[in-house]
C-alpha cells in the first residue's frame, strides 16, 4: 500500500501551497496530470488581491467582491477572504516571495471592479509564474513531499461516504511497473486526507485562455463521488484574449493592461465602453466581455481593438514585458494596438466546500478554482482567485488536525485498462464538445441553444454507453471512455443550471431573459442521482 498523510491532486497555487503547509504536519504526495509548471496559476498575469495599503481596508475589498458577485456571494466566506488575505501575503513575503515594489513599498495595480489599488504583482505581468515558482521552491525543498507528474486522477477511493485515497493512471516511473512500457497503468494511493485542487473547466470551450488540460476532471469526479456541485452555469469569459485567427488558444491580455488605462475601440476607432458603464474599460469582467461580444456582432468583426498607443511606451515595457514579448511573437506591438476577443477563462462555480475546505465526502477537501466557497458569487472579482487559494488551503490544512488519522483502510480492486484504439474517439468527442459549448452555452445563451446543446451531449453520451456495453459493462472501465464521460458530465453540469436559471446575472446571460430576477438570487445545486435544485444565499447553507 502506497500510503501518505496527505494526497494533493493538482499543482496550481492551491495545491502547491497546501502541499507545503501539509508537509509541516506529515508526508505528502502531489499528483499532477502533466507537469508542475502547467496550470492556470502559473499562467496568471494580473496579480493577487489583498489589502496592504493604508488607504484601503477589508470592508472596501469586501464591497467590491460583493458587487462583482451579483448577489450570490456568501458574506461570511468573503469576510474570511478579505480579513485573512493580508496575513497570507505577509507570510509568503516573510518566506521569501518577492513582489514588485516602487520607492521601497509594494507596487499596487488596479483592475476591473476594484475601487482601490490593491493588486500585488511580481515580475510585472508574471505574477502567476513568480508565486507558483515560490510555492514550487517550498515543495521541492522538503523531503517528505513527493511529486508525481504525468499522473492523472481517475476516481476517488470512496467507501461509505469517506475518501481514503485516489485511483489514478500514471506513466511516472516512480509509480509504474517497468512492464507497462510507458503506456502507464492504474495506481492506487491512500491517505488520511485528500485535497482536490485540480482547477477549473474552461478548456471544455473551443476558445479559452486555459491550458488544454483544464477540462473539469475534478468537478466530474467529485460529483460522481457524491459531492454537491454549485453554480456551474457561471463561466467567466475574460474580455481580452489576443485574437489569433483559426486558433482555439487565446493568449491572455491581462486585466491589468486595462487597469493602466488601455482603451477598447470599435471598428470605427471609437471607445464603446464609456457610455455602457461608469468604470468604462474597468467595469466588471462580465459586463466588458458581453459588451465586446455585442460590439463584435455589430461591427461584423471577430475582434475589437485594444489600444495602448496613447500610453507611455517605457511604462508598458516595464509593466508588461511578458505580454509585450508574446504579442511580438505573434506579430503585434503591444505599445500600439492589438486585436482582442473574449475567451472562456474561469469556472466560477465548482465543488461545494465549507469555510474549512470540507466537502460532502468525509476526508475530501477542495481548494482553488475547483471549489465553490461562496466567494465568487455569479462573477469573480479580478485577482481574487490567487488569494482564495492561499486563504482556504491554509484553513483546510489546519482543519485536518481536528479530523485526525484513518484507523483502517478498506481494500479496493483495480478497475481500469487503457485501449489506444479509443484515443481517436476521445479526441473527436472533445472537439465536438468544445464546439457545442461555444455555440450553445457561451457568453450569450437562450432556452433554445441550451436545449440543443444538451440534446447533442446526450447523443454523444449514447455513443459512449454503447462502447462501454461492448466492453462488458461498468465493471471494466477504460481510460479514454471514462475521460469522455467526464467531459460530457461537465458539459451537462454547466448547461443544466443555465437552462434552469431564467434570468441574466454575472457570468450567465440569457438573451430570452436579459434582466436580473431577484427570485433567482439562489445557488444552483446539483448532486448525483438527484434533481437539480437551489439553495438560499447567506442562510448557513455552507455551514456544514
C-alpha positions as CSV (number, residue, x, y, z in Angstrom):
1,X,0.0,0.0,0.0
2,X,1.3,3.4,-1.0
3,X,0.2,5.5,2.0
4,X,0.7,9.2,2.8
5,X,-0.7,11.5,5.3
6,X,-1.9,13.8,2.5
7,X,-2.6,13.5,-1.2
8,X,-2.8,16.7,-3.2
9,X,-4.4,16.4,-6.6
10,X,-3.2,19.3,-8.8
11,X,-0.2,21.5,-9.0
12,X,-1.6,25.0,-9.2
13,X,-1.1,27.5,-6.4
14,X,-3.8,26.0,-4.2
15,X,-2.2,22.5,-4.5
16,X,1.4,23.6,-4.1
17,X,0.7,25.9,-1.1
18,X,-1.5,23.2,0.5
19,X,1.4,20.7,0.0
20,X,3.9,23.0,1.6
21,X,1.6,23.6,4.6
22,X,0.6,20.0,4.9
23,X,4.3,18.9,4.9
24,X,4.7,20.7,8.2
25,X,2.3,18.1,9.6
26,X,3.1,14.9,7.7
27,X,4.0,13.1,4.5
28,X,2.6,14.5,1.2
29,X,2.0,13.1,-2.3
30,X,1.3,15.6,-5.1
31,X,-0.1,14.2,-8.3
32,X,-0.5,16.3,-11.5
33,X,-1.7,15.1,-14.9
34,X,1.0,16.9,-16.8
35,X,3.8,19.0,-15.3
36,X,4.1,21.1,-12.2
37,X,4.6,24.2,-14.2
38,X,1.5,23.8,-16.3
39,X,-1.5,25.4,-14.6
40,X,-3.8,28.4,-14.6
41,X,-1.9,29.7,-11.6
42,X,1.4,29.5,-13.4
43,X,-0.1,31.5,-16.3
44,X,-1.8,34.1,-14.3
45,X,-0.6,37.6,-15.3
46,X,-2.6,40.2,-13.4
47,X,-1.8,39.6,-9.7
48,X,-3.2,38.8,-6.3
49,X,-5.7,41.0,-4.5
50,X,-5.2,41.8,-0.8
51,X,-5.4,44.9,1.4
52,X,-1.9,46.1,2.1
53,X,-2.1,49.9,1.9
54,X,-3.2,52.5,4.5
55,X,-5.9,54.0,2.2
56,X,-7.6,50.6,1.7
57,X,-9.4,48.3,4.1
58,X,-11.1,44.9,4.1
59,X,-14.6,46.4,4.1
60,X,-13.9,48.1,0.8
61,X,-12.4,44.9,-0.6
62,X,-15.5,43.0,0.6
63,X,-17.8,45.6,-1.0
64,X,-16.0,45.3,-4.4
65,X,-16.3,41.5,-4.2
66,X,-20.0,41.5,-3.4
67,X,-20.8,44.0,-6.2
68,X,-19.0,41.8,-8.7
69,X,-20.7,38.7,-7.3
70,X,-24.1,40.0,-8.3
71,X,-26.0,38.9,-5.1
72,X,-24.7,35.3,-4.9
73,X,-21.7,35.8,-2.6
74,X,-21.7,34.3,0.9
75,X,-20.9,37.2,3.2
76,X,-19.0,35.0,5.8
77,X,-16.8,33.5,3.1
78,X,-15.9,36.9,1.7
79,X,-15.2,38.2,5.1
80,X,-12.7,35.4,5.7
81,X,-11.0,36.1,2.4
82,X,-10.5,39.8,2.8
83,X,-9.5,39.6,6.5
84,X,-7.2,36.6,6.3
85,X,-5.7,37.5,2.9
86,X,-3.3,40.2,4.2
87,X,-1.9,37.7,6.7
88,X,-1.2,35.1,4.0
89,X,0.6,37.8,2.0
90,X,2.7,38.7,5.0
91,X,3.5,35.0,5.5
92,X,4.8,34.4,2.0
93,X,6.8,37.6,1.9
94,X,8.4,36.6,5.1
95,X,9.2,33.2,3.5
96,X,10.9,34.8,0.5
97,X,8.2,35.7,-2.0
98,X,9.3,38.9,-3.9
99,X,6.5,41.2,-5.1
100,X,7.3,44.3,-7.2
101,X,7.9,47.5,-5.3
102,X,8.1,51.2,-6.0
103,X,10.1,53.5,-3.8
104,X,10.5,50.8,-1.2
105,X,6.8,49.9,-0.8
106,X,4.7,47.3,-2.6
107,X,3.6,48.4,-6.1
108,X,-0.2,48.1,-6.3
109,X,-2.2,47.8,-9.5
110,X,-5.8,48.5,-10.3
111,X,-8.1,46.0,-12.1
112,X,-11.7,45.9,-13.1
113,X,-14.3,46.1,-10.3
114,X,-11.7,47.3,-7.7
115,X,-12.1,50.8,-6.2
116,X,-8.6,50.8,-4.7
117,X,-5.2,49.8,-5.9
118,X,-4.7,46.5,-4.1
119,X,-3.3,44.2,-6.8
120,X,0.2,42.9,-5.9
121,X,2.2,41.8,-8.8
122,X,5.6,40.2,-9.5
123,X,7.9,40.4,-12.5
124,X,5.5,42.9,-14.0
125,X,2.9,40.7,-15.7
126,X,4.4,37.3,-14.5
127,X,2.8,37.2,-11.0
128,X,1.4,33.7,-11.5
129,X,4.7,32.3,-12.6
130,X,6.6,34.0,-9.8
131,X,4.3,33.0,-7.0
132,X,4.0,29.5,-8.4
133,X,7.8,29.2,-8.6
134,X,7.9,30.4,-5.0
135,X,5.5,27.6,-4.0
136,X,7.4,25.1,-6.0
137,X,10.6,26.1,-4.2
138,X,8.9,25.4,-0.9
139,X,7.7,22.0,-2.1
140,X,10.9,20.9,-3.8
141,X,12.9,21.6,-0.7
142,X,11.1,19.2,1.6
143,X,12.0,15.5,1.8
144,X,8.5,14.5,2.9
145,X,6.8,15.7,-0.3
146,X,6.8,13.5,-3.3
147,X,5.6,14.9,-6.7
148,X,4.2,12.5,-9.3
149,X,4.0,14.2,-12.7
150,X,2.2,12.5,-15.6
151,X,-0.3,11.0,-13.2
152,X,-4.0,11.5,-14.0
153,X,-6.8,11.3,-11.4
154,X,-9.3,8.6,-12.5
155,X,-11.5,8.3,-9.4
156,X,-11.6,8.9,-5.7
157,X,-11.4,5.8,-3.4
158,X,-14.6,6.3,-1.5
159,X,-16.5,3.9,0.8
160,X,-19.5,4.7,3.0
161,X,-19.1,8.4,2.3
162,X,-15.4,8.6,3.2
163,X,-12.5,9.2,0.9
164,X,-9.4,7.0,1.5
165,X,-7.3,7.9,-1.4
166,X,-7.2,8.2,-5.2
167,X,-7.3,5.9,-8.2
168,X,-5.0,7.3,-11.0
169,X,-3.4,6.4,-14.3
170,X,0.3,7.0,-14.2
171,X,3.2,6.7,-16.7
172,X,5.5,8.1,-14.0
173,X,8.4,5.6,-13.5
174,X,8.3,6.3,-9.7
175,X,5.0,4.6,-9.6
176,X,4.6,2.2,-12.6
177,X,5.8,-1.3,-13.3
178,X,8.6,-1.5,-15.9
179,X,6.4,-3.8,-17.9
180,X,3.9,-1.0,-18.6
181,X,6.4,0.2,-21.3
182,X,5.5,3.9,-20.9
183,X,1.8,3.4,-21.6
184,X,1.0,3.7,-17.9
185,X,-1.1,1.7,-15.5
186,X,-3.7,2.1,-12.8
187,X,-2.2,3.1,-9.5
188,X,-4.0,3.5,-6.1
189,X,-2.6,5.8,-3.5
190,X,-4.0,6.1,0.1
191,X,-4.0,9.0,2.5
192,X,-5.6,10.2,5.7
193,X,-6.7,13.4,3.8
194,X,-7.2,14.0,0.1
195,X,-7.1,17.5,-1.3
196,X,-8.7,18.1,-4.7
197,X,-7.0,21.2,-6.2
198,X,-7.4,20.3,-9.9
199,X,-8.5,23.6,-11.4
200,X,-11.5,24.6,-13.5
201,X,-13.2,23.6,-16.6
202,X,-12.9,26.4,-19.2
203,X,-11.0,24.3,-21.7
204,X,-14.3,22.5,-22.5
205,X,-14.9,25.6,-24.6
206,X,-13.4,26.0,-28.1
207,X,-11.8,29.3,-27.3
208,X,-10.1,29.5,-24.0
209,X,-7.2,31.1,-22.1
210,X,-6.7,27.9,-20.1
211,X,-4.2,25.0,-20.6
212,X,-5.8,22.3,-22.7
213,X,-5.7,20.0,-19.7
214,X,-8.2,22.2,-17.8
215,X,-11.4,20.3,-18.6
216,X,-13.1,19.9,-15.2
217,X,-12.0,16.4,-14.4
218,X,-12.0,17.2,-10.6
219,X,-15.6,18.5,-10.7
220,X,-16.9,15.5,-12.6
221,X,-15.0,13.0,-10.3
222,X,-16.2,14.8,-7.1
223,X,-19.8,14.8,-8.4
224,X,-19.6,11.1,-9.1
225,X,-18.3,10.6,-5.5
226,X,-21.4,12.3,-4.1
227,X,-20.3,15.9,-3.6
228,X,-22.7,18.8,-4.2
229,X,-21.7,21.0,-7.2
230,X,-22.8,24.6,-7.2
231,X,-23.3,27.5,-9.6
232,X,-21.7,25.8,-12.6
233,X,-23.6,27.9,-15.1
234,X,-21.4,30.9,-14.2
235,X,-18.4,30.8,-16.6
236,X,-16.3,33.9,-16.6
237,X,-15.2,34.9,-20.1
238,X,-12.1,37.0,-20.0
239,X,-12.8,40.1,-22.1
240,X,-9.3,40.3,-23.7
241,X,-7.8,37.2,-25.2
242,X,-5.4,38.0,-28.0
243,X,-7.3,37.2,-31.2
244,X,-5.4,34.6,-33.3
245,X,-7.2,33.5,-36.4
246,X,-8.2,29.8,-36.5
247,X,-6.7,29.1,-33.1
248,X,-8.6,27.8,-30.1
249,X,-6.0,29.1,-27.7
250,X,-6.4,32.7,-26.7
251,X,-3.3,34.2,-25.2
252,X,-4.4,36.2,-22.2
253,X,-4.1,40.0,-22.2
254,X,-4.2,40.8,-18.5
255,X,-7.0,42.9,-16.9
256,X,-4.1,45.0,-15.6
257,X,-3.4,46.3,-19.1
258,X,-6.8,48.0,-19.0
259,X,-6.0,48.9,-15.4
260,X,-3.2,51.1,-16.8
261,X,-5.8,52.9,-19.0
262,X,-5.7,51.0,-22.3
263,X,-8.8,51.7,-24.4
264,X,-11.2,49.3,-26.2
265,X,-12.1,50.6,-29.6
266,X,-14.8,49.6,-32.1
267,X,-14.3,49.2,-35.9
268,X,-14.6,53.0,-36.2
269,X,-11.8,53.6,-33.7
270,X,-14.2,54.9,-31.0
271,X,-14.3,53.9,-27.3
272,X,-17.5,51.9,-26.8
273,X,-17.3,51.2,-23.1
274,X,-17.6,54.8,-21.9
275,X,-21.4,55.1,-22.3
276,X,-22.0,51.5,-21.1
277,X,-20.6,51.7,-17.5
278,X,-19.2,54.3,-15.2
279,X,-15.9,52.4,-15.0
280,X,-15.7,52.1,-18.8
281,X,-13.0,49.6,-19.7
282,X,-12.6,48.7,-16.0
283,X,-16.2,47.6,-15.5
284,X,-16.6,44.0,-14.0
285,X,-15.5,41.3,-16.5
286,X,-19.0,40.0,-17.3
287,X,-20.1,43.4,-18.5
288,X,-16.9,44.1,-20.5
289,X,-16.9,40.6,-22.1
290,X,-20.6,40.8,-23.1
291,X,-20.1,44.4,-24.4
292,X,-17.2,43.3,-26.6
293,X,-19.2,40.3,-27.9
294,X,-22.1,42.6,-28.9
295,X,-19.7,45.1,-30.4
296,X,-18.1,42.4,-32.5
297,X,-21.5,41.3,-33.8
298,X,-22.4,44.9,-34.6
299,X,-19.1,45.5,-36.4
300,X,-19.2,42.2,-38.2
301,X,-15.7,41.5,-36.9
302,X,-14.2,38.6,-34.9
303,X,-12.4,41.0,-32.6
304,X,-12.3,44.6,-31.2
305,X,-9.1,46.7,-30.8
306,X,-7.2,47.3,-27.6
307,X,-5.3,50.5,-27.9
308,X,-2.2,51.5,-25.8
309,X,-0.7,53.9,-28.2
310,X,-1.7,56.9,-26.0
311,X,0.3,55.4,-23.1
312,X,3.9,55.8,-22.1
313,X,5.9,53.2,-24.0
314,X,8.5,52.8,-21.3
315,X,5.8,52.1,-18.7
316,X,4.3,49.4,-20.9
317,X,7.6,47.7,-21.5
318,X,8.4,47.7,-17.8
319,X,4.9,46.7,-16.5
320,X,4.1,44.1,-19.2
321,X,7.3,42.6,-20.5
322,X,5.9,39.1,-20.9
323,X,2.7,40.2,-22.7
324,X,4.8,42.5,-25.0
325,X,7.1,39.7,-25.9
326,X,4.3,37.3,-26.6
327,X,2.4,39.8,-28.8
328,X,5.6,40.5,-30.7
329,X,5.9,36.8,-31.3
330,X,2.5,36.8,-33.0
331,X,3.4,39.9,-35.0
332,X,1.7,42.6,-32.8
333,X,3.1,45.6,-31.0
334,X,1.5,46.0,-27.5
335,X,2.6,49.6,-27.4
336,X,0.2,50.4,-30.3
337,X,-3.0,48.4,-31.0
338,X,-3.8,44.7,-30.8
339,X,-6.9,42.6,-31.7
340,X,-8.8,41.0,-28.7
341,X,-11.9,38.9,-28.2
342,X,-13.4,37.2,-25.1
343,X,-12.4,33.6,-24.2
344,X,-13.5,31.2,-21.6
345,X,-11.3,31.8,-18.6
346,X,-12.6,30.9,-15.2
347,X,-15.1,28.4,-13.7
348,X,-17.0,30.5,-11.1
349,X,-18.8,27.5,-9.6
350,X,-17.5,24.2,-8.6
351,X,-17.5,21.6,-5.8
352,X,-19.2,22.9,-2.7
353,X,-17.0,23.4,0.3
354,X,-17.4,24.9,3.7
355,X,-15.1,27.6,5.1
356,X,-12.5,25.0,6.0
357,X,-12.5,23.3,2.6
358,X,-14.6,20.3,3.6
359,X,-16.9,18.6,1.1
360,X,-19.8,16.3,1.4
361,X,-17.4,13.4,1.3
362,X,-15.5,12.9,4.6
363,X,-11.7,13.5,4.4
364,X,-12.0,15.1,1.0
365,X,-11.1,18.8,0.7
366,X,-11.3,21.1,-2.3
367,X,-9.3,24.3,-2.8
368,X,-8.8,26.8,-5.6
369,X,-10.8,27.0,-8.8
370,X,-12.4,23.6,-8.4
371,X,-14.1,24.7,-5.2
372,X,-17.3,26.7,-4.7
373,X,-16.6,28.5,-1.5
374,X,-19.3,31.1,-1.8
375,X,-16.8,33.9,-2.5
376,X,-17.1,34.4,-6.3
377,X,-20.9,34.6,-6.5
378,X,-22.0,34.9,-10.1
379,X,-18.9,36.6,-11.3
380,X,-15.3,36.5,-9.8
381,X,-13.7,39.8,-8.9
382,X,-10.4,40.1,-10.7
383,X,-7.4,38.7,-8.9
384,X,-9.4,37.2,-6.0
385,X,-8.6,33.7,-7.2
386,X,-4.9,33.5,-6.1
387,X,-5.6,34.9,-2.7
388,X,-8.5,32.5,-2.3
389,X,-6.0,29.6,-3.0
390,X,-3.8,30.7,-0.1
391,X,-6.5,31.6,2.4
392,X,-8.6,28.4,2.0
393,X,-5.8,26.0,1.5
394,X,-4.4,27.2,4.8
395,X,-7.7,26.8,6.6
396,X,-8.2,23.3,5.1
397,X,-4.8,22.0,6.2
398,X,-5.4,23.3,9.7
399,X,-8.8,21.6,9.7
400,X,-7.2,18.2,9.1
401,X,-5.6,18.3,12.6
402,X,-9.1,18.2,14.0
403,X,-10.2,15.3,11.7
404,X,-7.3,13.1,12.6
405,X,-6.0,9.9,11.0
406,X,-7.7,6.9,9.5
407,X,-7.8,3.8,11.7
408,X,-8.3,1.2,9.0
409,X,-8.2,1.5,5.2
410,X,-10.6,-0.6,3.2
411,X,-9.4,-2.8,0.3
412,X,-10.1,-1.6,-3.3
413,X,-9.7,-3.6,-6.5
414,X,-8.2,-2.2,-9.7
415,X,-10.8,-1.3,-12.4
416,X,-9.2,0.4,-15.3
417,X,-7.4,-0.5,-18.5
418,X,-6.3,1.6,-21.5
419,X,-7.2,0.9,-25.1
420,X,-5.3,3.2,-27.6
421,X,-8.0,2.3,-30.2
422,X,-10.3,4.6,-28.3
423,X,-7.9,7.6,-28.3
424,X,-9.3,9.0,-31.7
425,X,-12.8,8.7,-30.4
426,X,-11.9,10.8,-27.3
427,X,-10.2,13.4,-29.4
428,X,-13.1,13.7,-31.8
429,X,-15.6,13.9,-28.9
430,X,-13.5,16.6,-27.2
431,X,-13.6,18.7,-30.3
432,X,-17.3,18.3,-30.7
433,X,-18.0,19.1,-27.0
434,X,-15.9,22.3,-27.3
435,X,-17.9,23.4,-30.3
436,X,-21.2,22.5,-28.7
437,X,-20.3,24.6,-25.6
438,X,-19.2,27.6,-27.7
439,X,-22.3,27.5,-29.8
440,X,-24.9,26.8,-27.1
441,X,-23.5,27.8,-23.7
442,X,-21.2,30.7,-24.5
443,X,-21.3,34.4,-23.4
444,X,-25.0,34.7,-24.5
445,X,-27.4,31.7,-24.1
446,X,-31.1,31.0,-24.6
447,X,-33.5,28.2,-23.9
448,X,-33.3,27.1,-27.5
449,X,-29.5,26.9,-27.6
450,X,-29.2,25.2,-24.2
451,X,-31.7,22.6,-25.1
452,X,-30.0,22.0,-28.3
453,X,-26.6,21.7,-26.6
454,X,-28.0,19.2,-24.0
455,X,-29.6,17.2,-26.9
456,X,-26.2,16.9,-28.7
457,X,-24.4,16.0,-25.5
458,X,-27.0,13.2,-24.9
459,X,-26.3,11.8,-28.3
460,X,-22.6,11.7,-27.6
461,X,-23.4,10.0,-24.3
462,X,-25.3,7.3,-26.2
463,X,-22.1,6.6,-28.2
464,X,-20.0,6.2,-25.1
465,X,-22.7,3.9,-23.4
466,X,-22.6,1.6,-26.5
467,X,-18.8,1.5,-26.4
468,X,-18.9,0.6,-22.7
469,X,-21.5,-2.1,-23.2
470,X,-19.3,-3.7,-25.8
471,X,-16.6,-3.9,-23.2
472,X,-18.9,-5.9,-20.9
473,X,-20.4,-3.2,-18.7
474,X,-19.4,-0.9,-15.9
475,X,-17.0,-3.2,-14.1
476,X,-14.4,-2.9,-16.8
477,X,-13.6,0.7,-17.2
478,X,-11.5,2.1,-20.0
479,X,-9.3,5.2,-19.8
480,X,-10.5,7.1,-22.8
481,X,-14.1,6.2,-22.4
482,X,-14.1,7.4,-18.8
483,X,-12.3,10.6,-19.9
484,X,-15.1,11.1,-22.5
485,X,-17.8,10.5,-19.8
486,X,-16.2,13.2,-17.6
487,X,-16.2,15.7,-20.5
488,X,-19.9,15.1,-21.1
489,X,-20.7,15.3,-17.4
490,X,-19.0,18.7,-17.1
491,X,-20.9,20.0,-20.2
492,X,-24.2,18.9,-18.6
493,X,-23.3,20.4,-15.2
494,X,-22.8,23.8,-16.9
495,X,-25.8,23.7,-19.2
496,X,-28.4,22.2,-16.9
497,X,-28.4,25.0,-14.3
498,X,-28.1,27.6,-17.1
499,X,-31.4,26.2,-18.5
500,X,-33.0,26.4,-15.1
501,X,-31.8,29.9,-14.4
502,X,-34.3,32.1,-16.3
503,X,-32.6,35.4,-15.8
504,X,-29.3,37.1,-16.6
505,X,-26.8,37.5,-13.7
506,X,-23.0,37.8,-13.7
507,X,-21.3,35.3,-16.0
508,X,-24.7,33.9,-17.1
509,X,-26.6,35.9,-19.7
510,X,-29.8,34.7,-21.3
511,X,-30.9,36.7,-24.3
512,X,-34.5,35.4,-23.7
513,X,-34.3,36.6,-20.1
514,X,-32.0,39.6,-20.3
515,X,-32.9,41.1,-16.9
516,X,-31.8,40.0,-13.4
517,X,-34.7,38.4,-11.4
518,X,-34.3,38.5,-7.6
519,X,-36.4,35.4,-7.5
520,X,-33.2,33.7,-8.8
521,X,-30.9,35.1,-6.1
522,X,-30.2,31.5,-5.3
523,X,-27.3,29.0,-5.7
524,X,-27.9,26.2,-8.2
525,X,-27.2,22.8,-6.6
526,X,-26.5,19.5,-8.4
527,X,-25.9,16.2,-6.8
528,X,-25.6,12.8,-8.5
529,X,-28.8,10.8,-8.5
530,X,-31.0,13.8,-7.5
531,X,-32.9,16.5,-9.4
532,X,-31.2,19.9,-9.8
533,X,-32.3,22.3,-7.1
534,X,-31.5,25.6,-5.5
535,X,-30.2,26.9,-2.1
536,X,-30.6,30.3,-0.5
537,X,-27.7,32.8,-0.1
538,X,-26.4,33.7,3.4
539,X,-28.6,31.2,5.1
540,X,-25.9,28.9,6.7
541,X,-26.1,26.5,3.7
542,X,-22.3,26.5,3.6
543,X,-22.1,25.8,7.4
544,X,-21.7,22.0,7.4
